[in-house]
Amino acid sequence: MIKRPNFSTDVYRFAVIAHNHFQEDDIDPDDPKLSGSNAAVPHRMPWADLRRNVELYINGTETASDLRRWTDRFIEAAKADIDILKTGKSKKKAARKELDRLIAHINASTDDILDLRKKLCNAKSKKEKIAAATLFLKELNNYFPNVPDLGPHRGVNIQVSDRGHLNVFGKRDLSPMSERVLDMSPHRLEKGIAVTQSNDLITTFGQSFKVSSMDASIKKKINKIGTGQTNADTIPFDRTNRWKK
């Protein structure tokens, strides 16, 4: 079994930049002190599922086409993220530069993902596949579309653990990678989509929504994948304490 890698420094930095932009916050990307705000960088698709689905290819259960199909959804989410970032440029020069760096980072990471996936698909022996998969998974674990922002750690992220974790904004719209998570085949998410003990959708931002309040197509996809109950609860966000109670 491939060991879970630590996040790179860039994961935290760019998640903070995106958080600051969308939440109009002012966390220092170079020294975020996330624990002081009870903040984490939550996955949409958890590490356990990333690894398990790549191992399906390594073990010969699935084909290279299968691998490319489900991981292409991350690439699609990256393109959508870039489109959103380009249309939401800040009026502040320093903030615009940070967003430009973020867009460049996403593009560079996408190139790395595609290159590492190609090397994995071209690997012949089991040993070569495991070595290539280790590098591919490390990059996929760090990939911005899957860890694009911040959310509450204690009370939500810890409790959600290795379940699919969606984010909702606006009028019950899903963030780009959240949409792609729901497009996955049900077996890709072993423990389903995270919900509360009341079966409400618990989001990466610490909000909860009745599944029944979601668009019909979203409800259908959630029901198809299934849900996983957690002890997570709603934690309101404020710009003074963030998610610290």
N, C-alpha and C positions, 0 to 999 in steps of 0.2 A: 504494500500500500504506500502510495506517495505521500510524504509528510507535508502538512499544510505549511506554506511559507509565510513569513511575516510580510505585512504590507511594506511597500517602499515608502520613502519619505514623500515622494511625489503624490501618492494617494491622498495623504492627509492635506498636503498643501493645496492641491487642486479641488478637493472636496470643500475646503474652507473658502476658497475663492468663489466657487459656485454658490455655496451657502450665503456668503456675503452679498453676492449679486442679487439672488432671488429673494432673500429675506431682508435686504437692506441693513445688514448687520456689519460689525466692524472687528471681527476676530482677526488677529494678526496671523497671516498664513505661514509666516516663518517661525512663529512661537505661539501656537494656538492654545496650549494648555487645556486640551479638551476635557480632561478628567474634572477640572474645576467647574465645568459647565454641564457635567454629566452627559457629555456628547461622545458619539461614536460615528464611525463611517459604516453604515449598514449595507450589507449585500442585498440585491434584489433576488438573485439566484444564489443560494448558499454554497459555501465551499464543498460541503459533503456531496452535493449534487453535481457540481462541476467535476470533481474527481471521479465520482462513480460513473458518470456518463462518458468521460474520456476513457476510463478503464474498460468500458463495454467495447470500445474500439480496440484497445490494446489486447484484450483477451479473445478477439475474433468474433464476439457476439454480434457486433455491428460493423458496417462497412465504412470506408472513407467517405462515401456519399452521405451516410447518416451523420458522421462527425461534422462534415461541412454544413449540412442542413441546419442542425441546431445551433452551431456556433456562428453561422451567418446572421442569426438574429441579433447577436451582439454588435456586429458590424452595421446592421441596419439601424440599431439604436444609436450608435455613435454618429451616424450621418444626421439623424433627427436631432440629436443634442447640438451638433454644430449649427444646424439651421436655426434652432431656438436661440443659441448664443449670439449668432450674427444679427438677429432681428431685435435683440434686447440690449444693444450696446449702451454702456453707461455714458453719461455726459461728462463725467470726471476723467481727465486724461490718464491718471494713474490706474484707475479701474479699467479703462479701455485696454491699456497695455496688458493688464493681468488676464483679461478675457482673450486677448490675442494669443498670449502664451498658452492659455488653456486649450484653445482651438488647435494650435500647433502641436501641443502635447497629444491631443486626441488623434490627430492625423499620424503622428510618428508612431504612437502606440498601435494604431490600426495596421500600419505597415509591418510592425514587429509581429503582431498576432498572425497576420496572413503568412509571413515568412516562416514562423515557427510551426504553424499548422501544416504548411507544405512539407517541411522537414519531417514532421511526425508521420504524415501520410506516405512519405518516401522511405521511411525507415523499414528495414527488412526483418532483422532478428528481434526477438522479444526484448533482449537487452537494449538494443538500439531504440526500440519503441518506448521503453520505460524512460530512457535518458531524454529522448525528445519530448515525451509527454510531461516530464518534470519541468522542463523549461517553458513549454507551452502553457501549462497550468499556472505557473508562477505569473506569467504575463496576463493570463485571463483573469486571475484573482485580483490583479492590480488594475484591470481595465476600467477606465472612467465610466462607461455606461452602466456598469454593474455596481459601482461604488461612487456615485456622483455628488454626494452631498452629506450632510450631517443629520443625526437624529439622536434621540435619547438612548443612553446605554443601559443604566440600571432602570428596571421597570418595563423596558420594551425590548431592546436589542438582545440582552442576555436571555430573556424569556423566549423570544422568537427562535433563537438558536438556529437549527438547520432546517427551517421551513422557508418556503418562498415568502418574500416580504415585499409588498407592493407600496407604491406611493401614489397618493391621489391629490389632485390640486384643482382649483377652479370649480366648475360645476360637475364634480364627480369624474373629471378626466384623469387618465393615467399618465404618468411620466413615460418617456420612450421605452426604457428597458422593462418597466412594469407591463407595458403592452406586450412586449415580446415574450416575457415570462409566461403570460397567459396564452400565447400562441404555441407554447411547447406541447409536445405530446404528454399525456398524463404521467407516463412512467419516468419522465425526466425529473419530476419533483416528487421524491419518494414520500415525504411527509406532508405534501400539500401546501396550501396557502395559509399563512398565519392568521388566526382569528383569536378573539378573546374567549373567555369562558361563556360569554353570552352569544358567541358565534358572530360577533361583529368583526368586520375587517379592521385589523390594526395596522396602521401605516408606518413607514420608516420615519415619518416626522412626528409620530406620537399621537396621531389623531385616530379616531375610530369612526366607522361608518357602517350602517346597516347594509348588509349585502343586498337586501331588497330595494335599497335606495339607488343602487347602481343601474346603469344602462342595461337593457335586456341582454345585449350581446356579451357584456362583461359578466353578468350573472351566470349566463350559460357556460362560459369558459371556466369560471371559478368552480361551478358545480361539476364540470367534467373532470377537472384536475383533482378536486377534493380539497378539504380544509383540514388544518391541524390546530386543535385548541391549545392555547397557551395561557399562562398566568399574567400576560401583558395587560396593561391598562393605559387609558388615555393620560398623557402628560402634556398639559398646555405649554406652549412655548412663549417666552417673553424675552425681550432683548437685554434685560438686566441680568437675569439668572439663567437664561436659556432654558434647559430642562432640569435644573437643579431645584429640588424641593426644599 
